[in-house]
Amino acid sequence: MRSSPVCLARKLPKPLKFKVQVFHLDRLAQPPSTLPRIIPRDKVADGTAILSAPAPKSQHFKPPSLLETLLARQKNAPEDWPPNLRIEPVISRQTWEPVKMGIRSKLKRMLRET
């Protein structure tokens, strides 16, 4: 009995796949505007000022987190702060590293306010 073409195709080794990107050089392509241009000193007239690079267009401003806002409010007006609002301190993993494994959980429970 002859093998089906599907079975034969499964037995063939798969060709190797290379992740290669091919870039075609286009003579009409312009260099990007972000590419710095080097100008010889001879071309620059004496007494002219060379402008510094412009500021980046996107300046990411990270707003303060809720925790930071609440801590600032608590610091500014401690007498107006409600007594039932308590902020637990943030303790990182690096702080807990020197503490033994069995004691960590007990200490964490003690730090939590009920």
N, C-alpha and C positions, 0 to 999 in steps of 0.2 A: 504494500500500500504506500502510495506517495504522500509525502508530507505536504501540508497546505502551505501556501505562500506566507501566511501569517506566522506559522510556526518557524519557517525558515528565516523570516525577518527578525524574529525574536532572538534567534541564535547568533545573528551577525553582531559583531562588536559595534558599539555606537561610536560615531566620530567624536573626536576631541573638540570641545568648545573653548575657544579663547575669548576672553573679554578684552577686545582691542577696539579702540575708537580710531576711526580714520578721519583725519582732518585734511580737507582739500584746500590748498593755498589759492586764494582768489586775489588777483592783482588789483582788483577794484576795492577790496575791503579796506576800510579806514581803521587806524589803531584806536583803541578805546580812549575816551576822554580822561580816564583816570590814570592813564599811563604818563609818567612824568617826562617832560621834554627837557633835554640838556641843550642849553644855548651857549655858544662860546662867548667869552668876555668881549671879543672884538665887536660882536653884533650889538651889544648893549651900550647905549650912549652914556657918556660920563654924566654923573649927577642925577640920573634917573633912579627912582626907588623901585626895588623889586618887592612886589607884594608877597606877603606870606600866604600860605595855603589857606583856603576858606575853611570855616568851621564845618564839621560834619552835619549833614542835613537832618539826620535822625538822632536826637539825643533822648535816650530812654531815661525817664524819670520814674523811679520806683517809689510808689506811695508808701507811707508807713503802714505797718500791719495793725490789725485791731489790738493786739496785745501791746504794741508800742504806744498806741494812742491812749489806751486805758491806763498804762503805767504813767504816762505824762500827766494825764488828768489827776491821777491819785497823788502825784508829787506836787502839783501846783496847788491843789486845794484838799489837803488831808482831812480838814474838819468837815468839809461838805461831802466827803466820800461816804456812801452808805455802808453801815457795818456788816450787812449781810453779803456784800460783794467782796470776795477774796480772790486774789490772783495767785495761783500756784507758781512757784519758780520753775523755769525751764532748766532741766538737767540733762546734759548730753551723755552719750554713751562713753565718751572718753573719761568723764567724771567717775563713772561706775567701774571702769576697768580695774583699778587696784583693789576693789572690794571683792571678797570671796563670793562664790556663786550662791551658797546657801543663805548668806546674810543679805544679799541684794534685794531679794523679794520682800523680806521683812522690813528693810529700811524704806523701800519704795512705798509700802503700805502705811508706814508711820508718817511719811511725808505728805501723803494725800490727806486732805481735810475732808471730814465727813459731814 
